[in-house]
């Protein structure tokens, strides 16, 4: 994982802890927000509101709906495109 990815993952880990008290060791690229991290819809929206603020990006609703894992979210934040 590159330094940029590590930095992006670190910020996302901090947001997940702040919003939903998710332990850092559970935040992996493969982790699903719903199944693995047990986030409800309100928590997911809160996470993405903070993501948009901290990263200074706008995540359109159609993209937001497809960012189901930590890894997909990190990849999107770094490239501005949805990973395959």
N, CA, C and O atoms as CSV, one atom per row, in Angstrom:
chain,resi,resn,atom,element,x,y,z
A,1,UNK,N,N,0.857,-1.184,0.000
A,1,UNK,CA,C,0.000,0.000,0.000
A,1,UNK,C,C,0.894,1.236,0.000
A,1,UNK,O,O,1.844,1.317,0.779
A,2,UNK,N,N,0.599,2.176,-0.853
A,2,UNK,CA,C,1.430,3.369,-0.942
A,2,UNK,C,C,1.175,4.284,0.238
A,2,UNK,O,O,0.226,4.095,1.000
A,3,UNK,N,N,2.045,5.288,0.378
A,3,UNK,CA,C,1.903,6.249,1.465
A,3,UNK,C,C,0.576,6.991,1.369
A,3,UNK,O,O,-0.076,7.231,2.385
A,4,UNK,N,N,0.171,7.357,0.147
A,4,UNK,CA,C,-1.100,8.059,-0.024
A,4,UNK,C,C,-2.243,7.168,0.428
A,4,UNK,O,O,-3.135,7.617,1.148
A,5,UNK,N,N,-2.222,5.901,0.008
A,5,UNK,CA,C,-3.271,4.975,0.422
A,5,UNK,C,C,-3.272,4.822,1.934
A,5,UNK,O,O,-4.336,4.825,2.554
A,6,UNK,N,N,-2.103,4.689,2.532
A,6,UNK,CA,C,-2.022,4.541,3.975
A,6,UNK,C,C,-2.592,5.765,4.673
A,6,UNK,O,O,-3.281,5.639,5.686
A,7,UNK,N,N,-2.309,6.947,4.141
A,7,UNK,CA,C,-2.850,8.173,4.719
A,7,UNK,C,C,-4.354,8.249,4.574
A,7,UNK,O,O,-5.049,8.644,5.510
A,8,UNK,N,N,-4.861,7.880,3.420
A,8,UNK,CA,C,-6.302,7.881,3.180
A,8,UNK,C,C,-6.986,6.861,4.078
A,8,UNK,O,O,-8.019,7.151,4.682
A,9,UNK,N,N,-6.413,5.676,4.165
A,9,UNK,CA,C,-6.967,4.637,5.026
A,9,UNK,C,C,-6.938,5.076,6.485
A,9,UNK,O,O,-7.877,4.806,7.234
A,10,UNK,N,N,-5.879,5.744,6.888
A,10,UNK,CA,C,-5.772,6.216,8.275
A,10,UNK,C,C,-6.877,7.222,8.600
A,10,UNK,O,O,-7.502,7.136,9.657
A,11,UNK,N,N,-7.116,8.163,7.707
A,11,UNK,CA,C,-8.166,9.158,7.944
A,11,UNK,C,C,-9.528,8.482,7.983
A,11,UNK,O,O,-10.355,8.814,8.832
A,12,UNK,N,N,-9.774,7.543,7.081
A,12,UNK,CA,C,-11.048,6.827,7.078
A,12,UNK,C,C,-11.206,6.015,8.368
A,12,UNK,O,O,-12.305,5.932,8.917
A,13,UNK,N,N,-10.124,5.424,8.847
A,13,UNK,CA,C,-10.150,4.685,10.110
A,13,UNK,C,C,-10.520,5.611,11.260
A,13,UNK,O,O,-11.319,5.244,12.122
A,14,UNK,N,N,-9.943,6.811,11.279
A,14,UNK,CA,C,-10.261,7.792,12.321
A,14,UNK,C,C,-11.732,8.204,12.262
A,14,UNK,O,O,-12.382,8.342,13.299
A,15,UNK,N,N,-12.249,8.397,11.065
A,15,UNK,CA,C,-13.662,8.774,10.898
A,15,UNK,C,C,-14.563,7.652,11.403
A,15,UNK,O,O,-15.540,7.917,12.104
A,16,UNK,N,N,-14.253,6.410,11.060
A,16,UNK,CA,C,-15.055,5.277,11.504
A,16,UNK,C,C,-15.044,5.140,13.026
A,16,UNK,O,O,-16.054,4.781,13.631
A,17,UNK,N,N,-13.916,5.424,13.626
A,17,UNK,CA,C,-13.835,5.396,15.088
A,17,UNK,C,C,-14.676,6.520,15.693
A,17,UNK,O,O,-15.407,6.307,16.661
A,18,UNK,N,N,-14.568,7.698,15.122
A,18,UNK,CA,C,-15.291,8.861,15.621
A,18,UNK,C,C,-16.805,8.689,15.502
A,18,UNK,O,O,-17.541,9.015,16.434
A,19,UNK,N,N,-17.266,8.188,14.384
A,19,UNK,CA,C,-18.704,8.078,14.125
A,19,UNK,C,C,-19.318,6.843,14.788
A,19,UNK,O,O,-20.385,6.927,15.395
A,20,UNK,N,N,-18.640,5.698,14.670
A,20,UNK,CA,C,-19.259,4.446,15.086
A,20,UNK,C,C,-18.422,3.630,16.070
A,20,UNK,O,O,-18.765,2.489,16.380
A,21,UNK,N,N,-17.334,4.205,16.558
A,21,UNK,CA,C,-16.447,3.521,17.503
A,21,UNK,C,C,-15.975,2.164,16.979
A,21,UNK,O,O,-15.914,1.179,17.715
A,22,UNK,N,N,-15.644,2.142,15.689
A,22,UNK,CA,C,-15.111,0.924,15.070
A,22,UNK,C,C,-13.627,0.833,15.420
A,22,UNK,O,O,-12.875,1.764,15.132
A,23,UNK,N,N,-13.187,-0.271,16.038
A,23,UNK,CA,C,-11.767,-0.434,16.368
A,23,UNK,C,C,-10.903,-0.436,15.103
A,23,UNK,O,O,-11.285,-1.002,14.079
A,24,UNK,N,N,-9.753,0.193,15.189
A,24,UNK,CA,C,-8.864,0.329,14.032
A,24,UNK,C,C,-8.475,-1.018,13.436
A,24,UNK,O,O,-8.299,-1.125,12.222
A,25,UNK,N,N,-8.337,-2.042,14.264
A,25,UNK,CA,C,-7.913,-3.340,13.735
A,25,UNK,C,C,-8.983,-4.017,12.888
A,25,UNK,O,O,-8.691,-4.994,12.198
A,26,UNK,N,N,-10.212,-3.519,12.925
A,26,UNK,CA,C,-11.275,-4.063,12.096
A,26,UNK,C,C,-11.371,-3.365,10.740
A,26,UNK,O,O,-12.043,-3.856,9.833
A,27,UNK,N,N,-10.707,-2.229,10.602
A,27,UNK,CA,C,-10.787,-1.444,9.368
A,27,UNK,C,C,-9.698,-1.927,8.412
A,27,UNK,O,O,-8.535,-1.537,8.509
A,28,UNK,N,N,-10.117,-2.784,7.492
A,28,UNK,CA,C,-9.220,-3.316,6.467
A,28,UNK,C,C,-9.828,-3.008,5.108
A,28,UNK,O,O,-11.029,-2.751,5.019
A,29,UNK,N,N,-9.034,-3.027,4.057
A,29,UNK,CA,C,-9.587,-2.741,2.731
A,29,UNK,C,C,-10.744,-3.665,2.349
A,29,UNK,O,O,-11.644,-3.254,1.617
A,30,UNK,N,N,-10.731,-4.893,2.829
A,30,UNK,CA,C,-11.768,-5.859,2.475
A,30,UNK,C,C,-13.047,-5.677,3.293
A,30,UNK,O,O,-14.085,-6.235,2.938
A,31,UNK,N,N,-12.988,-4.907,4.380
A,31,UNK,CA,C,-14.125,-4.795,5.294
A,31,UNK,C,C,-15.319,-4.084,4.654
A,31,UNK,O,O,-15.201,-2.999,4.086
A,32,UNK,N,N,-16.462,-4.739,4.772
A,32,UNK,CA,C,-17.724,-4.164,4.312
A,32,UNK,C,C,-18.283,-3.284,5.425
A,32,UNK,O,O,-18.233,-3.651,6.599
A,33,UNK,N,N,-18.813,-2.127,5.051
A,33,UNK,CA,C,-19.363,-1.221,6.059
A,33,UNK,C,C,-20.532,-1.859,6.808
A,33,UNK,O,O,-20.674,-1.667,8.016
A,34,UNK,N,N,-21.363,-2.611,6.104
A,34,UNK,CA,C,-22.564,-3.190,6.728
A,34,UNK,C,C,-22.262,-4.543,7.378
A,34,UNK,O,O,-22.478,-4.715,8.578
A,35,UNK,N,N,-21.768,-5.498,6.597
A,35,UNK,CA,C,-21.581,-6.852,7.121
A,35,UNK,C,C,-20.458,-6.951,8.143
A,35,UNK,O,O,-20.640,-7.553,9.202
A,36,UNK,N,N,-19.295,-6.368,7.842
A,36,UNK,CA,C,-18.133,-6.533,8.716
A,36,UNK,C,C,-18.061,-5.501,9.842
A,36,UNK,O,O,-17.743,-5.840,10.982
A,37,UNK,N,N,-18.354,-4.260,9.523
A,37,UNK,CA,C,-18.213,-3.194,10.514
A,37,UNK,C,C,-19.523,-2.888,11.234
A,37,UNK,O,O,-19.552,-2.098,12.177
A,38,UNK,N,N,-20.605,-3.521,10.782
A,38,UNK,CA,C,-21.907,-3.418,11.445
A,38,UNK,C,C,-22.457,-1.993,11.514
A,38,UNK,O,O,-23.063,-1.609,12.514
A,39,UNK,N,N,-22.246,-1.206,10.449
A,39,UNK,CA,C,-22.771,0.156,10.416
A,39,UNK,C,C,-24.208,0.147,9.926
A,39,UNK,O,O,-24.548,-0.572,8.986
A,40,UNK,N,N,-25.052,0.950,10.565
A,40,UNK,CA,C,-26.411,1.119,10.070
A,40,UNK,C,C,-26.418,2.269,9.058
A,40,UNK,O,O,-25.400,2.934,8.863
A,41,UNK,N,N,-27.551,2.497,8.426
A,41,UNK,CA,C,-27.610,3.497,7.353
A,41,UNK,C,C,-27.287,4.905,7.850
A,41,UNK,O,O,-26.646,5.673,7.133
A,42,UNK,N,N,-27.715,5.257,9.053
A,42,UNK,CA,C,-27.410,6.582,9.596
A,42,UNK,C,C,-25.910,6.753,9.829
A,42,UNK,O,O,-25.352,7.813,9.545
A,43,UNK,N,N,-25.266,5.721,10.342
A,43,UNK,CA,C,-23.812,5.778,10.559
A,43,UNK,C,C,-23.061,5.905,9.245
A,43,UNK,O,O,-22.079,6.642,9.157
A,44,UNK,N,N,-23.517,5.192,8.226
A,44,UNK,CA,C,-22.857,5.263,6.918
A,44,UNK,C,C,-22.966,6.676,6.349
A,44,UNK,O,O,-21.990,7.216,5.828
A,45,UNK,N,N,-24.135,7.263,6.448
A,45,UNK,CA,C,-24.312,8.641,5.966
A,45,UNK,C,C,-23.404,9.578,6.753
A,45,UNK,O,O,-22.771,10.453,6.163
A,46,UNK,N,N,-23.327,9.418,8.060
A,46,UNK,CA,C,-22.468,10.266,8.893
A,46,UNK,C,C,-20.998,10.116,8.515
A,46,UNK,O,O,-20.254,11.096,8.473
A,47,UNK,N,N,-20.589,8.881,8.243
A,47,UNK,CA,C,-19.204,8.639,7.809
A,47,UNK,C,C,-18.927,9.393,6.521
A,47,UNK,O,O,-17.897,10.056,6.401
A,48,UNK,N,N,-19.834,9.301,5.558
A,48,UNK,CA,C,-19.582,9.934,4.269
A,48,UNK,C,C,-19.700,11.457,4.311
A,48,UNK,O,O,-19.080,12.145,3.500
A,49,UNK,N,N,-20.479,11.985,5.235
A,49,UNK,CA,C,-20.505,13.441,5.418
A,49,UNK,C,C,-19.117,13.902,5.888
A,49,UNK,O,O,-18.581,14.887,5.379
A,50,UNK,N,N,-18.546,13.191,6.852
A,50,UNK,CA,C,-17.194,13.548,7.323
A,50,UNK,C,C,-16.136,13.301,6.257
A,50,UNK,O,O,-15.194,14.084,6.130
A,51,UNK,N,N,-16.277,12.232,5.496
A,51,UNK,CA,C,-15.338,11.962,4.400
A,51,UNK,C,C,-15.331,13.140,3.436
A,51,UNK,O,O,-14.269,13.624,3.044
A,52,UNK,N,N,-16.515,13.598,3.057
A,52,UNK,CA,C,-16.608,14.724,2.113
A,52,UNK,C,C,-15.963,15.979,2.695
A,52,UNK,O,O,-15.265,16.705,1.986
A,53,UNK,N,N,-16.190,16.236,3.975
A,53,UNK,CA,C,-15.599,17.421,4.606
A,53,UNK,C,C,-14.087,17.323,4.715
A,53,UNK,O,O,-13.372,18.258,4.356
A,54,UNK,N,N,-13.601,16.193,5.208
A,54,UNK,CA,C,-12.155,16.054,5.453
A,54,UNK,C,C,-11.340,15.936,4.175
A,54,UNK,O,O,-10.201,16.397,4.119
A,55,UNK,N,N,-11.915,15.322,3.151
A,55,UNK,CA,C,-11.176,15.164,1.902
A,55,UNK,C,C,-11.515,16.247,0.885
A,55,UNK,O,O,-10.876,16.335,-0.164
A,56,UNK,N,N,-12.507,17.066,1.186
A,56,UNK,CA,C,-12.878,18.145,0.278
A,56,UNK,C,C,-13.398,17.653,-1.058
A,56,UNK,O,O,-13.142,18.263,-2.096
A,57,UNK,N,N,-14.130,16.544,-1.031
A,57,UNK,CA,C,-14.688,15.984,-2.259
A,57,UNK,C,C,-16.199,15.872,-2.126
A,57,UNK,O,O,-16.749,15.828,-1.026
A,58,UNK,N,N,-16.847,15.828,-3.273
A,58,UNK,CA,C,-18.281,15.573,-3.309
A,58,UNK,C,C,-18.464,14.144,-3.811
A,58,UNK,O,O,-17.972,13.784,-4.880
A,59,UNK,N,N,-19.174,13.339,-3.032
A,59,UNK,CA,C,-19.440,11.970,-3.445
A,59,UNK,C,C,-20.897,11.909,-3.908
A,59,UNK,O,O,-21.811,11.937,-3.084
A,60,UNK,N,N,-21.118,11.827,-5.229
A,60,UNK,CA,C,-22.491,11.769,-5.747
A,60,UNK,C,C,-23.239,10.548,-5.202
A,60,UNK,O,O,-22.630,9.527,-4.883
A,61,UNK,N,N,-24.555,10.668,-5.101
A,61,UNK,CA,C,-25.369,9.582,-4.550
A,61,UNK,C,C,-25.183,8.264,-5.288
A,61,UNK,O,O,-25.131,7.211,-4.654
A,62,UNK,N,N,-25.082,8.298,-6.613
A,62,UNK,CA,C,-24.922,7.048,-7.357
A,62,UNK,C,C,-23.585,6.374,-7.057
A,62,UNK,O,O,-23.480,5.149,-7.118
A,63,UNK,N,N,-22.572,7.162,-6.736
A,63,UNK,CA,C,-21.271,6.611,-6.352
A,63,UNK,C,C,-21.331,6.138,-4.898
A,63,UNK,O,O,-20.872,5.042,-4.576
A,64,UNK,N,N,-21.891,6.957,-4.040
A,64,UNK,CA,C,-22.019,6.647,-2.620
A,64,UNK,C,C,-22.647,5.272,-2.425
A,64,UNK,O,O,-22.187,4.492,-1.591
A,65,UNK,N,N,-23.680,4.978,-3.178
A,65,UNK,CA,C,-24.387,3.703,-3.061
A,65,UNK,C,C,-23.516,2.503,-3.423
A,65,UNK,O,O,-23.812,1.380,-3.015
A,66,UNK,N,N,-22.446,2.728,-4.182
A,66,UNK,CA,C,-21.593,1.624,-4.643
A,66,UNK,C,C,-20.298,1.503,-3.856
A,66,UNK,O,O,-19.488,0.619,-4.136
A,67,UNK,N,N,-20.091,2.368,-2.886
A,67,UNK,CA,C,-18.883,2.297,-2.053
A,67,UNK,C,C,-19.196,1.455,-0.814
A,67,UNK,O,O,-19.414,1.986,0.274
A,68,UNK,N,N,-19.213,0.163,-0.996
A,68,UNK,CA,C,-19.660,-0.751,0.055
A,68,UNK,C,C,-18.548,-1.252,0.972
A,68,UNK,O,O,-18.817,-1.799,2.042
A,69,UNK,N,N,-17.299,-1.065,0.550
A,69,UNK,CA,C,-16.182,-1.530,1.382
A,69,UNK,C,C,-15.200,-0.394,1.632
A,69,UNK,O,O,-15.211,0.631,0.950
A,70,UNK,N,N,-14.365,-0.608,2.617
A,70,UNK,CA,C,-13.317,0.358,2.936
A,70,UNK,C,C,-12.386,0.535,1.742
A,70,UNK,O,O,-12.039,1.661,1.386
A,71,UNK,N,N,-11.981,-0.570,1.124
A,71,UNK,CA,C,-11.049,-0.516,-0.005
A,71,UNK,C,C,-11.598,0.246,-1.200
A,71,UNK,O,O,-10.887,1.040,-1.815
A,72,UNK,N,N,-12.870,0.004,-1.531
A,72,UNK,CA,C,-13.485,0.732,-2.655
A,72,UNK,C,C,-13.542,2.226,-2.350
A,72,UNK,O,O,-13.353,3.055,-3.240
A,73,UNK,N,N,-13.800,2.563,-1.102
A,73,UNK,CA,C,-13.873,3.971,-0.710
A,73,UNK,C,C,-12.502,4.629,-0.801
A,73,UNK,O,O,-12.378,5.738,-1.320
A,74,UNK,N,N,-11.479,3.957,-0.302
A,74,UNK,CA,C,-10.111,4.488,-0.379
A,74,UNK,C,C,-9.707,4.674,-1.842
A,74,UNK,O,O,-9.167,5.716,-2.212
A,75,UNK,N,N,-9.969,3.664,-2.671
A,75,UNK,CA,C,-9.617,3.754,-4.096
A,75,UNK,C,C,-10.332,4.926,-4.755
A,75,UNK,O,O,-9.727,5.651,-5.545
A,76,UNK,N,N,-11.612,5.122,-4.441
A,76,UNK,CA,C,-12.364,6.236,-5.022
A,76,UNK,C,C,-11.790,7.575,-4.571
A,76,UNK,O,O,-11.628,8.485,-5.384
A,77,UNK,N,N,-11.483,7.701,-3.293
A,77,UNK,CA,C,-10.955,8.955,-2.778
A,77,UNK,C,C,-9.602,9.292,-3.397
A,77,UNK,O,O,-9.279,10.464,-3.586
A,78,UNK,N,N,-8.826,8.289,-3.704
A,78,UNK,CA,C,-7.502,8.537,-4.278
A,78,UNK,C,C,-7.521,8.775,-5.778
A,78,UNK,O,O,-6.679,9.506,-6.299
A,79,UNK,N,N,-8.467,8.170,-6.475
A,79,UNK,CA,C,-8.449,8.291,-7.944
A,79,UNK,C,C,-9.609,9.115,-8.495
A,79,UNK,O,O,-9.546,9.606,-9.623
A,80,UNK,N,N,-10.663,9.266,-7.703
A,80,UNK,CA,C,-11.844,9.964,-8.195
A,80,UNK,C,C,-12.702,9.103,-9.100
A,80,UNK,O,O,-13.666,9.581,-9.697
A,81,UNK,N,N,-12.341,7.812,-9.201
A,81,UNK,CA,C,-13.097,6.879,-10.038
A,81,UNK,C,C,-13.419,5.635,-9.233
A,81,UNK,O,O,-12.673,5.241,-8.337
A,82,UNK,N,N,-14.546,5.023,-9.571
A,82,UNK,CA,C,-14.921,3.770,-8.914
A,82,UNK,C,C,-14.018,2.649,-9.405
A,82,UNK,O,O,-13.787,2.522,-10.608
A,83,UNK,N,N,-13.504,1.835,-8.490
A,83,UNK,CA,C,-12.712,0.685,-8.926
A,83,UNK,C,C,-13.635,-0.389,-9.495
A,83,UNK,O,O,-14.823,-0.435,-9.175
A,84,UNK,N,N,-13.081,-1.237,-10.328
A,84,UNK,CA,C,-13.888,-2.345,-10.899
A,84,UNK,C,C,-14.151,-3.403,-9.876
A,84,UNK,O,O,-14.808,-4.401,-10.175
